[in-house]
């Protein structure tokens, strides 16, 4: 069970996110992931996993998160 209130942010999470964003700029990461995704879909369009819609939903959420980060000055 999480002992933090919903408004509290774990300092380790902030540190990890900061290190990640420094190492992988969000705009670059988003562009590369989209290219990989489109390449994968084009190659596997006839053999995509049955639950690929779940993968796309998760990736869409990730892309929205990366886009939001790009809109602010990090």
Secondary structure, DSSP 8 states (H G I E B T S, - for coil): ---S-TT---HHHHHHHHHHHHHS-HHHHHHHHHHHHHHHHHHHTTS--TTHHHHHHHHHHHHHHHHHHHHS--
